[in-house]
Amino acid sequence: MKKIIILLLIVFPILSFAQEKVTWDYPVKPGSEEWRFTSYAEKLQKNQPPLSLMDKLTTPQLFDLCINYPFNMDIFLFNNPNNGIRKVLNESSCWQEFIKRKDGVKTLIKIYDQTPISKIVSINDKHDRSRLIIDTYIIEKIISESTLIKNSDLKNQKVLLKSLMKKHDEKKEFPKKYYGYTYYSTISAILKILENQNEISSKISENIDYYNLVERGINNNKELEQEILTIAKNITDI
């Protein structure tokens, strides 16, 4: 299944959350002859945007580079996608730059809110639909597995929390499309914000299912899910 998803997104990268087009493009792309015959280390080196370029980009333009980063799909090469996203973040200069931006969260909120789950699942072309599902997942994992939240103020954290809760409710309506990792990625992102605000009690954090959610991005404990959502709702209602 992972290989099928990756192949679809390599061959049909038509729709995405890309915002503002940038003239610079990745020189070595999946599916090309050069990609096939170039070593991993060389592909990685060639596909790092110049720092002089990134310094001049707006944050939405920088996100455009990030969401189209050729190695994003490496996430799905790992049994634990959290390890995959951490590897991508560690090797990508554009994602590292985006995470440092003070308006990174504000930019993500605007992008994240523009396409409701109901609109994504209604797309007839399965390749376009898969691309947006994966883009949504990547955004949620960037929130949960990076230090992005630490660079934002409480106001934007609260707005993002509301967006994530709304998206999670929407996912519940489409269990055939959103399950497992793609379902719980919103909960992981919500949890990251709550942890940053010191809202998680020791009773919750000592739960073994909490560990699985933090470390693996998966959860089979519905009571834990509801506890996390209740805490988030109490914060956003203030």
C-alpha positions as CSV (number, residue, x, y, z in Angstrom):
1,M,0.0,0.0,0.0
2,K,2.8,2.4,0.9
3,K,4.5,1.7,-2.5
4,I,1.3,2.4,-4.3
5,I,0.7,5.8,-2.6
6,I,4.3,6.9,-3.3
7,L,4.1,5.9,-7.0
8,L,0.8,7.7,-7.4
9,L,2.2,10.9,-6.0
10,I,5.4,10.7,-8.0
11,V,3.6,10.2,-11.3
12,F,0.6,12.5,-10.6
13,P,1.7,15.4,-8.5
14,I,-1.2,17.5,-9.9
15,L,-3.0,19.0,-6.9
16,S,-1.4,20.1,-3.6
17,F,-1.4,22.8,-1.0
18,A,1.2,24.7,-2.9
19,Q,0.4,28.5,-2.5
20,E,2.8,30.8,-4.3
21,K,4.9,29.6,-7.2
22,V,8.7,30.0,-7.0
23,T,10.9,30.2,-10.1
24,W,13.5,27.9,-8.6
25,D,12.7,24.2,-8.9
26,Y,14.2,20.9,-7.7
27,P,16.8,19.8,-10.2
28,V,16.5,16.0,-9.5
29,K,12.9,14.7,-9.3
30,P,11.4,11.3,-8.6
31,G,10.5,9.5,-11.8
32,S,13.2,11.1,-13.9
33,E,16.2,9.3,-15.5
34,E,18.6,11.4,-13.3
35,W,16.7,10.3,-10.2
36,R,17.2,6.7,-11.1
37,F,20.9,6.9,-11.7
38,T,22.0,9.4,-9.0
39,S,23.1,8.3,-5.6
40,Y,21.0,9.2,-2.6
41,A,23.6,11.5,-1.2
42,E,23.9,13.4,-4.4
43,K,20.2,13.7,-4.9
44,L,19.9,15.0,-1.3
45,Q,22.6,17.6,-1.9
46,K,21.3,18.8,-5.2
47,N,17.7,19.2,-3.8
48,Q,18.6,21.7,-1.1
49,P,17.4,25.1,-2.1
50,P,20.1,27.8,-1.8
51,L,20.1,29.7,1.4
52,S,20.3,33.0,-0.5
53,L,17.0,32.0,-2.2
54,M,15.2,31.0,0.9
55,D,16.1,34.2,2.7
56,K,14.2,36.2,0.0
57,L,11.1,34.0,0.0
58,T,7.9,34.8,1.8
59,T,6.7,32.1,4.2
60,P,3.9,30.9,1.8
61,Q,6.5,30.7,-1.0
62,L,8.8,28.7,1.3
63,F,6.0,26.3,2.1
64,D,5.5,25.8,-1.6
65,L,9.1,24.5,-1.7
66,C,8.6,22.4,1.4
67,I,5.4,20.6,0.4
68,N,7.0,19.7,-3.0
69,Y,10.3,18.5,-1.4
70,P,11.2,15.3,-3.4
71,F,12.0,13.3,-0.2
72,N,8.7,14.0,1.6
73,M,7.5,10.5,0.6
74,D,10.4,8.9,2.6
75,I,8.0,9.2,5.5
76,F,6.2,6.1,4.2
77,L,9.4,4.0,3.9
78,F,9.4,3.5,7.7
79,N,7.3,1.2,9.8
80,N,7.0,4.1,12.1
81,P,6.1,7.3,10.1
82,N,7.3,9.5,13.0
83,N,10.8,8.3,12.4
84,G,10.3,9.0,8.7
85,I,9.1,12.6,9.2
86,R,12.0,13.2,11.7
87,K,14.5,12.0,9.0
88,V,12.9,14.3,6.4
89,L,13.1,17.3,8.8
90,N,16.7,16.5,9.7
91,E,17.8,16.4,6.0
92,S,15.7,19.2,4.5
93,S,17.1,22.7,4.7
94,C,13.7,24.2,3.4
95,W,11.7,22.5,6.1
96,Q,14.2,23.6,8.7
97,E,13.9,27.2,7.5
98,F,10.1,27.0,7.5
99,I,10.0,25.7,11.1
100,K,12.1,28.7,12.2
101,R,9.7,31.3,10.7
102,K,7.8,33.2,13.3
103,D,4.8,33.3,10.9
104,G,5.0,29.6,10.1
105,V,2.0,28.6,12.2
106,K,-0.1,31.5,10.8
107,T,0.8,30.4,7.3
108,L,-0.1,26.8,8.0
109,I,-3.4,27.7,9.4
110,K,-4.4,29.6,6.2
111,I,-3.2,26.7,4.0
112,Y,-4.7,24.0,6.3
113,D,-8.1,25.6,6.4
114,Q,-8.5,26.1,2.7
115,T,-9.5,22.6,1.8
116,P,-12.1,20.8,4.0
117,I,-12.0,17.0,4.3
118,S,-15.4,16.8,2.6
119,K,-13.9,18.5,-0.5
120,I,-10.8,16.3,-0.6
121,V,-12.8,13.0,-0.5
122,S,-15.2,14.2,-3.1
123,I,-12.4,14.6,-5.7
124,N,-13.0,12.0,-8.4
125,D,-9.5,11.6,-9.6
126,K,-7.9,9.2,-7.1
127,H,-4.4,10.6,-7.8
128,D,-5.4,14.2,-7.0
129,R,-7.3,13.0,-4.0
130,S,-4.4,10.9,-2.7
131,R,-2.1,13.9,-3.0
132,L,-4.2,16.2,-0.9
133,I,-4.8,13.5,1.7
134,I,-1.0,13.0,2.0
135,D,-0.3,16.8,2.0
136,T,-2.8,17.1,4.9
137,Y,-1.0,14.3,6.8
138,I,2.4,15.9,6.2
139,I,1.2,19.2,7.6
140,E,-0.1,17.5,10.7
141,K,3.1,15.6,11.2
142,I,5.2,18.8,10.8
143,I,3.1,20.2,13.6
144,S,3.5,17.2,15.9
145,E,7.1,16.2,15.2
146,S,8.9,19.6,14.9
147,T,9.5,22.7,17.1
148,L,7.2,24.8,14.9
149,I,4.8,25.4,17.7
150,K,7.5,26.8,20.0
151,N,8.0,29.7,17.5
152,S,4.3,30.8,17.6
153,D,2.3,32.8,20.1
154,L,-0.5,31.5,22.2
155,K,-3.1,33.2,20.0
156,N,-2.1,31.4,16.9
157,Q,-1.7,28.2,18.8
158,K,-5.3,28.5,19.9
159,V,-6.5,29.2,16.3
160,L,-4.5,26.2,15.0
161,L,-6.0,24.0,17.8
162,K,-9.5,24.9,16.6
163,S,-8.6,24.1,13.0
164,L,-7.2,20.7,14.0
165,M,-10.2,19.8,16.1
166,K,-12.5,20.8,13.2
167,K,-10.5,18.7,10.8
168,H,-10.5,15.7,13.2
169,D,-14.3,15.9,13.4
170,E,-14.5,15.9,9.6
171,K,-12.3,12.9,9.4
172,K,-14.7,10.9,11.6
173,E,-17.3,11.3,8.8
174,F,-15.1,9.4,6.3
175,P,-13.7,6.3,8.1
176,K,-12.9,4.5,4.8
177,K,-10.6,7.3,3.8
178,Y,-9.2,8.3,7.2
179,Y,-8.1,5.6,9.5
180,G,-4.9,4.5,11.3
181,Y,-2.1,7.0,10.8
182,T,-4.0,9.5,8.7
183,Y,-6.8,9.6,11.3
184,Y,-4.6,10.0,14.4
185,S,-2.3,12.6,12.9
186,T,-4.7,15.3,13.9
187,I,-4.7,14.0,17.5
188,S,-0.9,13.9,17.5
189,A,-0.8,17.5,16.4
190,I,-3.4,18.6,19.0
191,L,-1.4,16.8,21.6
192,K,1.8,18.7,20.6
193,I,0.1,22.0,21.2
194,L,-1.4,20.8,24.6
195,E,2.1,19.6,25.7
196,N,3.6,23.0,24.7
197,Q,1.1,24.7,26.9
198,N,1.7,22.2,29.8
199,E,-1.9,21.0,29.7
200,I,-1.2,17.3,29.9
201,S,-1.4,15.7,33.4
202,S,0.9,13.0,34.6
203,K,-2.1,10.7,34.7
204,I,-2.5,10.9,31.0
205,S,1.2,11.0,30.1
206,E,1.9,7.9,32.1
207,N,-0.6,5.9,30.0
208,I,1.1,3.4,27.7
209,D,-1.4,4.4,25.0
210,Y,-0.2,8.0,25.3
211,Y,3.4,6.7,24.7
212,N,2.2,4.9,21.5
213,L,0.5,8.1,20.3
214,V,3.5,10.3,20.9
215,E,6.1,7.9,19.6
216,R,4.3,6.1,16.8
217,G,1.3,8.4,16.0
218,I,-1.2,5.6,16.5
219,N,-3.8,5.0,19.2
220,N,-6.5,2.4,19.9
221,N,-7.7,3.9,23.2
222,K,-10.8,5.9,22.5
223,E,-11.0,7.2,26.1
224,L,-7.5,8.7,25.7
225,E,-8.6,10.3,22.4
226,Q,-11.7,11.8,24.1
227,E,-9.6,13.1,27.1
228,I,-7.2,14.9,24.8
229,L,-10.1,16.4,22.7
230,T,-11.9,17.5,25.9
231,I,-8.8,19.4,27.2
232,A,-8.4,21.0,23.8
233,K,-12.0,22.1,23.7
234,N,-11.8,23.6,27.2
235,I,-8.8,25.7,26.1
236,T,-10.4,26.9,22.9
237,D,-13.7,27.8,24.7
238,I,-11.9,30.2,27.0
